[in-house]
Amino acid sequence: MIHFFNHSTGNVYAVQLDAPLSEESIQKLNWLFGNTQRLSDIALSAKYLGPRAAMITPWSTNAVEITQNMGISGIVRIELFEFHDVGHAFDPMISQVYDGLNQEMFNVSVTPEAVQQITDIAAYNTQEGLSLSKDEVQYLVDLSTKIERPLTDSEVFGFSQVNSEHCRHKIFNGAFIIDGEKMPESLFSLIKKTAKAFPNEIVSAYKDNVAFIKGPKVEQFAPAQPDVP
């Protein structure tokens, strides 16, 4: 079930549920959404701009967690939809125009493609732009021979990702040669030296592709529950 809450700005909050909402929970949501009102309609006919049906937004994840902290249970997803003004630019990678909002708006009917058996890894590498080196392609060919079966498309793609420059820093960590002379440090080591020389407020950097700096101690934001008669 999807409930719609209409804001005075014309925006609509769509709340997807796997259990009925109590009247108390509805009043809490009205307050949380900025004094909205739950609509009795199960469908809205206007055009709206909102997140793609298949992509639950980070905003939704946070909003659902806030409702849980308020003692509201049964909410699966919350998304915000804006009345769509024709000609208004948007990013189709993350948003879509809905020709009305209804109870099936979050349904996604995508049939998974069949698993492919990759018999020519070099050709598949070129076709999909996986950027595998000749050595990596040969490694996969040898692996396929060893296990006595073709590798699947997911296996080849997965290998290309975990062995990518982004994950492994093969070039950054490789030998750094200038005018034929091998430098004592790699390019990545030189980058890391800045943080070592001037750590400032750095807690951790260059580990698992994340970094942390010192910050203030804060409590998790959780709005107080409104007074509900």
N, C-alpha and C positions, 0 to 999 in steps of 0.2 A: 504493500500500500504506500502511495505517495501523497503527502499532504502539502498544500500550497499556502504560503503565508505572504500576503500582499503588503508591501511597504508603501508609504505615502509618496516615495520617489518614483513609483512605478516598477521598481525592482520586485522580483518574486523569489522567495526562498523555497526550494523544493526539498522536502524532508522524506527520505525513504525509510520505511519501517519494516521490521519483521515481527512486530507485536503491536497491538492497539495502544493508542495514546490515551492516558487518563485526562480528565478535564484539568486537573492540577498541572500536568505536564504541558498541556496546551497553553495555559496561562503563563507558565515559565518561559516557553518558547516565544510567545508574544512579546514578553519583556526583553528576552535576550536579543531578539531581532530588531529592537528599537521601536517598541510599541506598534507592532504589526497586528494584523488580525488573520486568523486562519480562515481560509475560504472554504465554503461548503462544496465548491465545484471540484469534480474529480478530473477535469480537463480544462485547459485554457486555450482559446482559439487564436490569439495574437501571435505574431512572430517574436521570438526571443533569441538573444545571443547568450550562449553559455558554454561551459566546458564540454569537450567531446564526451559522448556517452561512455566510451570505453576507458576514459582517463579520470580516475578519482583524484581530485586536486589536493595538494598539501593543505589548502585552506579548509577543505572538507574534513580532512583527518583531524585538524586542530579543533574545528567546530564540534565534531562528534565527541571528542575527548572532553570539551568544556561541558557539553550536555550531560555526560556521564558524571562529571564532578558535581553537577547540580542535582544528581539523583534521578535523572531521566534515563530510562532503559528502553531498549528496543530500536534505537536509531542506528541505521546502517550507513547512511550517507546524507550529507547536506550540501547543496550547491546553490549558488546565487546566479540568477538569470536577469538580464537587462532587456527591457523592451527594445527591439531591434529597429533602428532607424535605417531605412534603405540607403545604401551608399556609405554607411559607416564602415571603415576599414577594420579588419581583425585578422589575427593570425590563424589560418586554417589548420595549423599543426596542433594547436591546443584548444581551439574553439570551433563552434559550429553554430549555424542558424537553425533553430527549431521552428518548424511550421506548426506551432502550438505545443503545449506541454500536456502530457497525458500519463497514464499509468504504465505505459510501455516505454517511456522515454529513455530509461537507462538500460533497456534490454539490448544485448549485443549478440547478433546471430552471425558469428564468423566461423566458418568451417575450417579447421586446421588443415594445412596442406600435408600431403603424404610425405613420409620420410624418403629422402633421396639417397641412393647408394652412389657414392662418388667414385667412379672408376678412373677418371683422369683428373688427378688433383691439381696439376699444373694449369689445366684449362679452366677448372672451377675457380682457382685462385685469381686468374685473370678476369673471368666472367663476373665474379662478385666483388672484385677490387679489395681482396683481403690483405694485399701487401706482404704476402709470405715470401721470404727469401728463397733462393734455390736450395740452400742447405735445409731450410725448414720443410720445403716441399719434398725433398728427398727423404727426410726423416719420416714424414707421414707415409710416403710410399713404402719405405722399409717396414714401418709399423703395420701397415695393411697386409703386407706379405707375411709378417711374423704371426699375426693373429688369424691369417687365412680367411679374410673377408674384406670387402670394401668398407671404407669408413663412411659414416653417414654425413649428411650436410651439417647437422648440428655439431658433430664431433670436429669437423674441419673448421667450422666457424668459431667454435669455442676455443680451439687451439690458437686460432689467429688472434683472438682477443686477449687471452692470458699471456701470450707471447708478444704482444704489441709493444711498441716503444712507450706508450703511455703507462703500461703496467710494469714493464721490465727495465725501461731506461737503458736499452742495449747500446744505443749510440751515445747517450749522455755518460754512461759508465764505461764506454769503450776507451781504447787507447787514443790519446789526444796528440796528434802529430802535426807539427808546424815546420814547414820547409824541410821535411825529411827527418826531423828530430823529435823523438818521443818525449812528451812533457811528463814531469814527475807526477802530475795529478790529472785526473779526468776532468771533462767539462763539468760534470755534476759535482765533483769534489770542489771545484772552484766556486760553484754557485753556493754550496753549503758553507764555505768559509766565511761568507758574510755574516751568517747567523751565528757562527762560532765566535767570530771576532766581536760582534755587537749583538749579544743575545737579548738585551733589553728585557722586555716582558714575555719573551717566548718561553712557553712551557715545553712544547714538543713541536718539531718540524721535520719534514722530509721522511716521515715514517708512515707507511700505508696510505700515502697520498693525502694526508690531512695535516693540519697544524693547529696548535692551540696557543693562545696568549692569556696572560693573567687578566682576570676581570673581577668585577664586584660580585659578592655573594647575593643571589636573588632567590626569591621564593617563586614557585610555579604559579602562574596567573590562573586564578579560578574565581569567576564572579560569584558574589554572594547570591544566595537564592532569594528571590523576591518574596514579599509577604503575600501569601496566597490564602484567602479566606477558606 
